[in-house]
Each structure stands twice: as structure tokens, then as C-alpha cells.
Amino acid sequence: MIIKIAMIGPKDFCERAEQLVSNLTDLALESYIYEKPEEAAGLIRTLKPCDAILFSGSLPYHYAKEALQAISVPIVYLQQDETAIVLTLLRMSAEKKLNMSEISIDIRDQKHLQHIWHDLNEAIALPSVHVLDRHAAVEEVTAFHEEQFTNGQVKMAVTSIHAVYEQLALRNIPTFKMIDPASSILRCIEEAKQKAILHKSKAAQIAVGMVKSKTEEVLPAKFVQQLTVNLQAHTTDNEGVYSLFTTMGNIDASLKDMAFLMLLKEYAGQMKLAFGCGETSIEATENARLALQFDHLDDASGFYVLDSQKKLHGPFPQDPQTIALKVHEPLLVEMAEKTKLSSTNISKLILFNQSRQTKQFTANDLALYLNVTRRTAERMLKKLVAFEYAKIVGEEMAYKQGRPRALYELNFAMYR
């Protein structure tokens, strides 16, 4: 299987990357070359079918970010790191015999230069630095280097942007391009390749959807037909519950399709929709039935997906969280056994804690998050407190009259 990667960058970067992988038979790079990073967004519209997209840096990626919203394949970009800066500065020192204080440099993140400086025991003077923002303008960066050189503060400019290098060269300002280490380029290409393989594997996985009416009324035939077309699915009807046979790749593609999203919104109040996936259609169907149970009446529009690892994702498209319906970690297994709480509720507790800025909460806060009654939340908390997985840390007086409400804090390992 040959993985096709669309590569967006300046000519010299693309040619170097192609040379580095010329001996690989399972990889094909197709270059889309720009003169300025702002052109990256326009190049997206010219892409031929590919398995992944690789940008030469974060700047062209950010210029193209809006155009990428409809793209479903993996996207990566080469990130500037300390290795690139050290290699460039070392070559500058060896070839040009310049001190660091005699150069100006534009970099993505100033902390990389600070780390290098500290690692060298602060024994060198730092260069003049321009920190690139997400949408750095070529003219602005060029002006920075030109001003530093014209004022006699530096003798040479080092730039991360090919278009800036070209502009400075036209103005006869000594300039040097940031070196992208071969190891960094190869690592980025490998990342794109592995993400593409994983994406293709996931896209081919069987997915079964189930859609039914939220009321006693039958779902409109027009809606079911549109849903079938959008998902490229085969549909069967079993007494008003429709089964949709498709793939995860088709679901991912539909989530990028405005027509599909508008369809969900239009019929949100009338239908419940969920998907299951697995290695067989039987497993996928069973997972779809389980996922359908999590579609609440107050969900504005969206659906859940239960994968083969019993992880629940959604509701899509507005809130794609992940809840594990199986507990594997020994500490959480022990917690489930002691408290008799389901693995689903334990996973929801973890998400609840991670979603809050403050770690203290009331039973009512938890009830609202879990979409259960306050009494149900209080019963859960009573079990957690009994086994010291939660503790009462104070009280909250919500009104002038009435009993104060207990403030809780969870007391078990959250980050897994």
C-alpha cells in the first residue's frame, strides 16, 4: 500500500523532502509549491486525492486552516524546534564567524532560544529576536530585519520564512535561511504516514447506525432518504427503527458536509440517532443499540458513536467527548467494585472534574452535568464519600433560608 502525501511549502523545502524519501517505495510525495505562505489556502483547492497533508511549517498551516475545515484526511506541519535553531546558529558561527549579538532572527517560539541560552550557561549574547505570530506578514518580518541591519545593530539576518529571505536578498541585506534538520523532516513525514495508515484503517471499519423517532410519529421518508444518501449507507426498516450500514470513513466525511449538519439540525427534535462500530456487523449493531440509549431528549442536534473498545464518543458534531464504558485501570476497577458505580458513570465523573475550573462542586452541579436528578447525584456522592473517593470540603449557602448545600471534591486519580 502506497501512502500519498500532499506537501505544501516553498520549492527548496519540497525538493529536499522528496530527495530524503526517494528510496522509499511505500510513500509518494506530491508537492504544491508557493512563493508566499499566504498562498497555502489557495493551494488547498488544487489538491488531488491524497492520504495526508503536510505543511512545511506552522505559518502556511495557519493561513490554510479555514480552508482545511472540509478536509477529512490527517494534517501535520513541521514544527520549529531547538534542534533547528541550534543547527542554524552553529553553522552561522562556523561559516560566517559571527557572534550571536551580530544577527537578527525570526522564530516561532522564543522559549526555544531561551532554553538554548540557559543550556549554554548564559555564556553568549542573544541575537535580536522577532517572534512570529500565527499570521505573520512577510512585509512586517522583512521590515524588522531591514531596520536592524540599516541601523548597524546586526550584520546578518536569519529567517524562518522563504519569502522573507527572497525580499532581503533583493535589498542586498546579508541573510541566511533557518535550517530544517533532515531528522525533523523525516520525523514529520513519518508522522503523516502513520496518521494516514491509522485513518485509513478507521475509515474502513464497519459502522451501523440506528435512527428512530423521539415521538410516536413515524420519521419522514424524505429524512431517512437524505440521511442514507449523505452517509452513503444501505438502510433497512424494522418497525420504525431504521438501521444504516456504512463505514466510519463515511461518517467522518459527513461531519464535514454542511448539508448533513443542516439535516441533523432540521430534524433534531424528531429523531434519535446513534452509531456503533466494530470488527463485524453484529458487534457494530450491538454497539449502536447501546449508543442509542445515550441520546437524551435535550440534545439539540447530534449523535453518539460507540467504538469497538466500548468508548462512547459524542454527541457529534457539537461536543465530541469520549467516555469509556469499560474500566481497565486497576484502581478504577477497584473503585467500581466498591461503590457499585458503572464504568460509564466513573468516566463521566472524570470528564466532569476535568471540565471545571474549580474542583469544588455541589450535588446540583453534578446532577446538571450528568443530566440526572439531584437525588441521584447525592446517592452517587454518598457512595464516593463512604469509600473516600470524594470528600466534603465545605458548605454553600445558596439562599437566605434553607439548609446549606455541601461542597464536594473528588479524591481519586483523574489523568489516565
Beta strands, then each sheet from edge to edge (+ up, - down):
strand 1: 3-9
strand 2: 27-33
strand 3: 52-55
strand 4: 75-77
strand 5: 103-107
strand 6: 128-131
strand 7: 156-159
strand 8: 175-177
strand 9: 206-213
strand 10: 234-238
strand 11: 241-247
strand 12: 271-278
strand 13: 303-306
strand 14: 311-316
strand 15: 321-324
strand 16: 390-396
strand 17: 405-410
sheet 1: 2+ 1+ 3+ 4+
sheet 2: 6+ 5+ 7+ 8+
sheet 3: 10+ 11- 9+ 12- 13- 14+ 15-
sheet 4: 16+ 17-
end
